[in-house]
Amino acid sequence: MDSIARRLKSGGRLVVTVPAHQWMWSAHDVVNHHKRRYSKRALRQLIEGSPLRLEAIGYFNSLLFPLAIARRLSPLRERADDELSLPPRPLNAALERAFAAERHLVGRLPLPPGLSLFAVASAT
């Protein structure tokens, strides 16, 4: 975070999104080049331990979180890599609508735990 803070102009803002919940690590994270999943506390500590000032932090993709948990824990799950292909078109469209439904709430209302975290930080 220090190197990012040095590159921001005074008052500049950093918006970051990261995957949440290390226990949800899967092949999806590997294929998307994630290095880790974060807890809200860990992301907060990372930013607060830097020269940046944390303005907001929270979860998003909360509506799909219960479905993702059920999928990960399902005994019917076929293979570890089955989550890497696109779902059938009607299901994918429904998932996109569920994800998009939160867009007006993120940052305005605290959402319950979700698949991802966001943070907004500013340079001092």
N, C-alpha and C positions, 0 to 999 in steps of 0.2 A: 504494500500500500504506500510505502514511503516514496517509491519511484513515481507512482501515479500522482501522489500529492505534489511532488516537485514540478510536474508537468502542467498542472492545472493553474490557471490564472487565479488571482485573488478573487474569491467569490464564485469561482467556477464550480460546477457540480459534476459528480460522478454518480451515474445510475448503474447499478450492478444487479444482475439476476444470477442465481446459482441454484443447483439442485439441492433439495432438502432431504434430511434423514439418511444418514450413512447406512442404516440397516436395510434400506431399500436398494442398495447397490445391485446392479444387474448388468447383463450384456448391453443393454441400452446405453448405459453410462460409458462403457468401453468404446462402443462404436461412435459415440458423440464426443470422444476425447475428453471426458470429464476426468479430473484427477482426484476428486473427492466430492462427497455430499456434505453439506453444512447443517449444523444445528443453528437455531436462531441465536443462541448464546455465543457460539463460536464466531459467527459472522459479526455480531455486535462487538465482541472482544477484539477481533481483527481490525475493525475500523476504529474503535475507540483507542486502540494501542498505536494508532498512526497519527500523523499531523492533521488528518481530516476530522471534520465535525459531523457526527451522525445526525441527520435530519429526520429520517424515517426508516423504519424497517418493518417487514411483515411478510406473511405468507401470501401466495397466490396459487392458482390451480387447485383450489380447495374442493370444488365440486367433484372433481374426478379422483380425489385422493382415496375415498373409500373403495372405488372400483379398482384402483391400482393395487391397493392392499389385498383385496379379494383375489385379484389375478395372480399376484406374487405368491399367495398362500394356497392357491387352489391345487388340489391333487389332480385335477383334470388338465393342468398345464402340460403341454406335450414336450417341449424342449426349451432349453435356455434361450435359444436363438429365435423362437417363434414370435417373440415380441418385436423383432427387428423389421418385420415386413408390415406393409400398410394393411390395416383391416379392410374388410369389404367396404365399398363406397358408401352405402347407406349408414353403416356404423361409424365410419370415419367422419361423415358429415355431422352426425349427431354429437360425436366427441368434439368436433370443432365448434359447434354451437354452444356446448356446455362450457368449453374453455373461454369463448368470447363473451359469455354472459357475465363474467366477473369484471370485465374491463372497466366498467364505470364505478366499481367499488374499490378496486385496488388503490391503496393510498388514502382513501377517503374514510373507509370503515375498517376496523380490524377484522380480518378474516380468520376462520379457524385454520388449524394446520393444513398445509397443502403440499403439493409435490415440489414446489419451488419457493424460494425466498427472494425478496428484493430489498435493496437498501439504496438510500439516497444520502450522499455525503457531500460536504462542501469544503473547499479550500479556505483556510483562514487567512 
